[in-house]
Amino acid sequence: MPASVEIDSHSGFCGGVIRAIGQAEDYLSEGKGKTLYSLGSIVHNEAELSRLEGKGLVTIGKVSDLEGKPGSTMLIRAHGEPPETYSAARDFGLEVIDCTCPVVLRLQQKILSSYSRVKERDGQIIIFGKVGHAEVLGLVGQVGGDALVIENMDMLRAALDRGEVNLRGPVEVFSQTTKSPAEYARICSELEDRMARENELSVERFKGTGLLVVHDTICRQVASRHSQLSEFAMSHDIIVFVAGKESSNGKVLCQLCKSVNIRTYHVGGVEDLRREWFRYDDKVGVCGATSTPKWLLESVADAISGYAVP
């Protein structure tokens, strides 16, 4: 068997997911036969979803799926939702359990406040996030869709080249709460350089104009995970990263691990493990996304510990 198997103590559900799952379990435990409808997957992890479905959680794709079912209870997950979701729920007579993460809720409020400020000066809002992600849809919905979503550096440069950004400002930039802090910093630096050149100013002088405002909106728990996870990945011979296929945070963090430890493998659970990955003297690190339950990390670690490695 490998020399050792260690589970990253910082991996597992973030606070927002813990809160949402806790409220779902509380509701479902109140009485047999109760159905709770989750608007979208409560967590992007197939194993955890299966566990909750066994308790009576039903995932729906849109609010209108509950049209004609007044009195039904719908859960809004940690990602949050745009205002029209709440309006539709009221129109259909639904009970709502709102589990929007407090960090996401504050971000929604910041974007709405900033929007009213910049629009008075013909400015705009830019959101660094994954196009179509549930959290991003909720953020864009706060301003009626009037925000530019940038997923990566290539998208930013293409938008700049097409003239989609008002380089003479004002511009206020926000990030999806689960994005990479380093990538966000690079995006903002590129935007600052282009705006400075457009205004015929050095970057130092441009900073004093206030035309570009960068908001620190990445979740603190997520931001600290990047440095912690890099250290964890470097301190082990092999990394087994456990996350669901649809986890945006999982893809970012797994790539981070792979950037510092080439022997990083992404698995959804025990069934994806391969004995041939491991050597008898390996120090194995098991870690995961903010959507990965602790019980799943433990089951993967237990399976690895039982391997007889030649």
C-alpha positions in Angstrom: 0.0 0.0 0.0 1.1 3.7 -0.3 3.3 5.0 2.5 0.6 7.3 3.7 -2.8 8.8 2.8 -3.7 12.2 4.1 -7.0 14.1 3.7 -6.6 17.9 3.3 -8.2 19.4 6.4 -9.4 22.5 4.5 -11.3 20.6 1.8 -15.0 20.0 2.0 -18.1 22.1 1.8 -17.9 25.8 2.1 -20.1 27.6 4.6 -22.8 28.5 2.1 -23.2 24.9 0.9 -23.2 23.6 4.5 -26.0 26.1 5.3 -28.1 25.1 2.3 -27.8 21.4 2.8 -28.5 21.8 6.5 -31.7 23.7 5.8 -32.8 21.1 3.2 -32.2 18.2 5.6 -34.1 20.0 8.4 -37.1 20.5 6.1 -37.0 16.9 4.9 -36.7 15.4 8.4 -39.9 17.2 9.6 -42.2 14.5 8.3 -42.4 11.6 5.9 -43.6 12.1 2.4 -42.6 15.8 2.2 -41.0 16.9 -1.0 -38.6 19.8 -1.3 -37.9 21.2 -4.7 -34.4 22.6 -5.3 -34.1 25.2 -8.1 -31.0 23.8 -9.7 -28.6 21.3 -8.1 -28.1 22.2 -4.4 -24.5 21.2 -4.8 -22.4 20.2 -7.8 -21.6 16.8 -6.6 -23.4 13.7 -8.0 -22.8 11.5 -4.9 -24.2 14.1 -2.5 -27.1 14.8 -4.7 -28.0 11.1 -4.8 -27.9 11.0 -1.0 -30.2 14.0 -0.7 -32.6 12.7 -3.4 -33.0 9.6 -1.2 -34.3 11.8 1.5 -36.9 13.4 -0.8 -35.1 16.3 -2.5 -36.2 16.9 -6.1 -34.1 19.1 -8.4 -36.0 21.2 -11.0 -34.6 23.3 -13.8 -36.8 26.4 -13.7 -39.5 27.9 -11.5 -42.2 27.3 -14.1 -41.8 23.5 -13.5 -43.9 24.2 -10.4 -46.6 26.1 -12.1 -50.0 24.6 -11.0 -48.5 23.3 -7.8 -49.3 26.1 -5.3 -48.1 25.5 -1.8 -45.0 23.6 -2.9 -41.8 24.4 -1.2 -38.8 25.5 -3.3 -35.3 25.9 -2.1 -33.0 28.6 -3.6 -29.5 27.3 -3.3 -26.3 29.1 -2.2 -25.6 30.5 -5.7 -28.5 32.9 -5.5 -31.1 33.9 -8.1 -32.1 37.1 -10.0 -35.2 39.1 -8.8 -37.5 37.6 -11.4 -37.2 34.2 -9.8 -38.7 35.5 -6.6 -41.5 37.2 -8.5 -42.3 34.0 -10.4 -42.4 32.0 -7.1 -44.9 34.5 -5.7 -47.0 34.3 -8.8 -47.2 30.5 -8.6 -48.0 30.5 -4.9 -44.8 28.8 -3.8 -43.1 28.7 -0.4 -39.5 29.7 -0.6 -36.5 28.6 1.5 -33.9 31.1 0.5 -30.4 29.7 1.1 -28.5 32.3 -0.9 -25.0 32.4 0.6 -24.5 35.7 2.6 -21.3 36.4 0.6 -23.2 36.1 -2.6 -26.1 38.2 -1.3 -23.7 41.0 -0.3 -22.2 40.8 -3.8 -25.6 41.1 -5.4 -26.3 44.2 -3.4 -22.9 45.8 -4.2 -23.5 45.3 -7.9 -26.9 46.9 -7.8 -25.6 49.9 -5.8 -22.6 50.3 -8.2 -24.8 50.1 -11.2 -26.9 53.1 -10.3 -23.7 55.0 -9.7 -21.9 54.2 -12.9 -24.9 54.5 -15.2 -25.3 58.2 -14.3 -21.9 58.7 -15.8 -22.3 56.4 -18.9 -20.2 53.7 -17.2 -20.6 50.0 -17.0 -20.3 46.9 -14.8 -17.9 44.0 -15.7 -18.2 40.7 -14.0 -15.4 38.2 -14.0 -17.1 34.8 -14.0 -18.2 31.7 -15.8 -20.8 32.5 -18.5 -24.1 30.8 -17.7 -23.0 29.9 -14.1 -26.0 30.1 -11.7 -24.2 32.6 -9.5 -23.3 34.8 -12.4 -26.9 34.7 -13.8 -28.1 35.9 -10.4 -25.5 38.7 -10.4 -26.4 39.9 -13.9 -30.0 39.7 -13.1 -29.6 42.4 -10.4 -29.0 44.9 -13.2 -31.5 43.6 -15.8 -28.7 41.9 -17.8 -26.8 45.2 -18.3 -23.4 43.9 -17.4 -20.5 42.4 -19.4 -19.4 39.0 -18.3 -15.7 38.1 -18.9 -14.7 34.4 -18.4 -11.0 34.7 -19.1 -8.2 36.9 -20.5 -9.0 36.0 -24.1 -12.6 37.1 -23.7 -11.5 40.4 -22.1 -9.1 41.2 -25.0 -11.7 40.3 -27.6 -14.3 42.5 -25.9 -11.7 45.3 -25.7 -10.9 44.9 -29.4 -14.6 45.0 -30.3 -15.1 48.2 -28.3 -17.5 46.6 -25.8 -15.7 48.3 -22.9 -15.9 52.0 -22.4 -12.2 52.6 -21.8 -12.9 56.2 -20.8 -14.8 54.9 -17.9 -16.1 54.7 -15.3 -15.9 50.9 -15.0 -16.5 48.9 -11.9 -15.3 45.3 -11.8 -16.6 42.4 -9.7 -15.7 38.7 -9.5 -17.8 35.6 -9.1 -17.1 34.5 -5.5 -15.4 31.2 -6.5 -13.0 32.4 -9.1 -9.2 32.3 -8.9 -7.7 35.4 -7.2 -4.6 35.3 -9.3 -6.6 35.2 -12.6 -8.8 38.0 -11.3 -5.8 40.1 -10.6 -4.4 39.5 -14.1 -7.7 40.4 -15.7 -8.0 43.7 -13.7 -4.3 44.6 -14.5 -4.9 44.1 -18.2 -8.0 46.3 -18.1 -6.2 49.0 -16.1 -3.3 49.0 -18.7 -5.7 49.4 -21.6 -7.7 52.1 -19.9 -4.6 54.0 -18.9 -3.4 54.0 -22.6 -6.8 55.1 -23.9 -6.7 58.0 -21.5 -3.1 58.9 -22.4 -1.9 58.4 -18.8 0.7 56.3 -17.1 -0.8 53.5 -15.0 0.4 55.4 -11.9 -1.5 58.6 -12.8 -4.5 56.6 -14.1 -4.9 55.0 -10.7 -5.7 58.5 -9.3 -8.6 59.1 -11.7 -11.0 56.7 -10.1 -12.2 55.6 -13.5 -11.6 52.0 -12.7 -12.9 50.5 -9.4 -12.0 46.9 -8.7 -14.1 45.2 -6.0 -12.7 42.4 -3.8 -15.6 40.0 -4.0 -13.9 36.5 -4.1 -15.1 34.6 -1.0 -12.4 34.7 1.7 -12.7 31.0 2.3 -12.2 30.3 -1.4 -9.3 32.8 -1.8 -7.4 31.2 1.1 -7.9 27.7 -0.3 -5.7 28.5 -3.3 -2.5 29.1 -1.2 -3.4 26.3 1.2 -4.1 23.8 -1.6 -0.9 24.7 -3.4 1.1 23.9 -0.3 -0.8 20.7 0.2 -0.3 19.6 -3.4 3.5 20.3 -3.3 3.9 18.4 0.0 2.6 15.1 -1.5 3.9 12.7 -4.2 0.4 12.3 -5.7 -2.8 14.2 -5.4 -6.3 12.7 -5.8 -8.7 15.5 -6.3 -12.4 14.6 -5.6 -15.1 16.7 -7.2 -18.3 16.5 -9.2 -18.1 16.9 -13.0 -20.2 20.1 -12.9 -18.3 21.8 -10.2 -16.8 25.1 -11.5 -14.8 25.5 -8.3 -13.6 21.9 -8.6 -12.2 22.5 -12.1 -10.3 25.6 -11.0 -8.8 24.0 -7.9 -7.9 20.7 -9.6 -6.0 22.7 -12.3 -4.3 24.6 -9.5 -3.1 21.3 -8.0 -2.0 20.0 -11.4 0.0 23.2 -12.0 2.3 22.3 -9.0 2.0 18.5 -9.0 1.8 16.8 -12.3 0.6 13.6 -10.6 -2.8 15.0 -9.9 -5.9 12.9 -10.7 -9.5 14.1 -10.8 -12.1 11.6 -9.6 -15.8 11.7 -8.8 -15.5 8.9 -6.3 -14.0 5.5 -5.4 -15.2 4.0 -8.7 -12.8 6.3 -10.7 -9.7 5.3 -8.8 -7.0 3.3 -10.6 -4.6 1.1 -8.6 -1.8 1.7 -11.2 -1.5 5.4 -10.2 0.1 4.6 -6.9 3.5 3.5 -5.8 4.4 1.7 -2.6 6.4 4.7 -1.2 3.9 7.4 -2.2 2.6 10.1 0.2 -0.9 10.5 -1.1 -2.9 13.7 -0.7 -6.7 13.5 -1.0 -8.5 16.9 -1.4 -11.6 18.4 -3.1 -13.8 21.3 -4.0 -16.0 23.4 -1.8 -18.8 21.2 -3.2 -17.2 17.9 -2.1 -18.6 16.3 1.1 -16.2 15.1 3.8 -17.7 11.6 3.7 -16.8 11.2 0.1 -13.2 12.4 0.7 -13.0 9.8 3.5 -14.3 7.0 1.4 -11.8 7.7 -1.3 -8.9 7.9 1.2 -10.0 4.5 2.8 -10.1 2.9 -0.6 -6.5 4.1 -1.4 -5.3 2.9 2.0 -6.5 -0.6 1.2 -4.5 -0.9 -2.0 -1.8 -3.5 -2.2 0.8 -1.7 -4.4 3.6 -3.9 -5.8 
